[in-house]
């Protein structure tokens, strides 16, 4: 799985604010109260850890689990069983909770940790003398292929390519190609290894940054498509091995029309290109736009796209059907995307999205609220609407649903690009992110993060607003009546929340209970009138519970009733 190549940072910082949202409520119990909710148009709910509608995929929880940390940036990950291999540019690792500079273990741009526990694996510590940009696992799971900008590992010459046995974690030395410059991505089949990057020769034979070798012998094969005016920085292969997808910032492959930034090439003949409808829509190319990453989950090919101020380029993600080349969907979410991976009906994205209104998702806010990890439905659920800001218009294209999953990755400062995650991968019920972020949802967790299903303790977030920030206004309205007003809470991995109104500390007998759908950008006003209240001073408090059982309380408000 490749790391991103050529990102251009946060794009389009001056687009006007959009509109979006949906509100759904369901009263559960009323005892002498009148409930009024302000501004409630009906519309379908979107998913979370416990989807409110059938047929909508559940996400993993948005609470990052304790995981090994690094002191630099991670560009790439690969999951093999209970092992996560991580590559990048870093010199040490430390346990979850440890501050930088404490309890560190030396690691040189490559490490491994346990997927189930997040703990560093002690026996794997290769000394890699340059950046690791891509990690890829063989279809059988027995080999790890490593690419990047290094020239030696553990003192032995390894010219930007290496192979490890995943069971023993020892190097495999039977294949040692000589590549003259950086390898950005690798794809592996039963008998071939495809490589893309910035190299111009392999085994002293000319190549234009795209090459393939025999997996057993390491022999360079004649297949050699040519990116024009740019590079190929990501590669993926169809399940049947017949089609090789290339992505990058090139203007074309083999000077063929409709191949800018992304193209499918026959594995049998590098002059034969596929005709994919999406190539007429996604044309990212040049210095400030690219198709940054490709991934495959078998039947589907996923891609991410980035641009910097190029209004004709896509910012977002897309999904193709390998067999037919059909465009399954385009997620027109403004903000660059760098990594993408699917798990159990949901698709997870690494980047810095800030506007998904064209697919019915989050609006643009002021100031901009970058979401560096988002989730989409694997299946198309609608069609994209016209872009209101003068950027690439994909109106009418099939689109997915943006799901309620919003872990808060802080931007890092390891690179000058100041991003959060650069990579996302999945396996065995987990979603793993890697990059340069220092914290996740306010908790220190540098560079690496794990997420899993709601059934695992500590995997889900609680409603976000509590204590003094979640207090209703209360006022007496005539004899025996109290009106309470508040703004709905929100949760990073649950859309529908349960609200209990507690009077005078009687937690076991709420005077009112209801459910409301909300998100961080769509928090409807709520109000209730409590009737038949006895004269005197009364105390009210709000309790909010999400579908995973997480509970938060607001502080108490006091009101005098006559």
Helices and strands as residue ranges (DSSP letters): E 25-30, E 33-37, E 69-70, E 73-80, E 83-89, E 92-94, E 104-106, E 110-114, E 132-137, E 143-148, E 152-153, E 156-157, E 161-165, E 183-188, E 192-197, E 201-202, E 205-206, E 210-214, E 227-228, E 232-237, E 243-248, E 252-253, E 262-266, G 277-280, E 289-296, E 300-307, E 316-321, E 327-331, E 337-343, E 346-353, G 357-359, E 371-377, E 382-383, E 398-399, E 421-427, E 430-435, E 439-440, E 443-444, E 448-452, E 473-476, E 481-487, E 496-503, E 512-517, E 525-531, E 536-546, E 551-553, E 557-561
